[in-house]
Amino acid sequence: MTISAENVGSERVAVPSTWDMSLITGDSQYGEGYYSGGDEYRGGGISPGMVREGVVLSEVDESASSYELRIELTGDITASWTL
């Protein structure tokens, strides 16, 4: 999947790395897969107005029909999306 993170604030911020992401389907949780295609997503610091975008791969069970993407934003905040 291709994801992006945009800094809409006025100060430099750190965006999540792929280590902070997981795909969940049913009772299974999957982490990132190995990918080095040159357009892979990388977390880290970004300046105001900048966008960090790239590809994140994860191996998942082919029989699953939907997934939840969870991203740890800080130590106590987690965002999630149903895919």
Summary of the structure (lengths in Angstrom):
residues: 83
radius of gyration: 13.5
end to end distance: 10.2
largest distance: 43.5
contacts: 189
relative contact order: 0.32
helix: 4%
strand: 46%
